[in-house]
Amino acid sequence: METEMTTETAAMRCWVESGRVCLELADGRLLSFPAAKYPLLANAPQDLLEKVKLRLNGLALRWEELDEDIWVDDAICGRFPRGKIFGHA
């Protein structure tokens, strides 16, 4: 019998590597997504990208100096902002 997961996915660790935001999830999975998928992160210098912090018990990512917040679930599910993305119209 399969049960539907009703809780959001939490991250245990986050870091930025080669222009990608990397996450280690509570269930042991590792994943990453391009920082360029988010307009405020797309042109940010590496030193500011690296200042990512986990918030809300690992449910959100926060870049204080860039004023950017991302829900971990949105990134995992590929729900990226619409509009102009770095390198694309």
Sequence and secondary structure as in RCSB ss.txt:
>XXXX:A:sequence
METEMTTETAAMRCWVESGRVCLELADGRLLSFPAAKYPLLANAPQDLLEKVKLRLNGLALRWEELDEDIWVDDA
ICGRFPRGKIFGHA
>XXXX:A:secstr
      S   EEEEEEETTEEEEEETTS EEEEEGGGSHHHHT  HHHHTT EEEGGGTEEEETTTTEEEEHHHH
HTT    S BTTB 
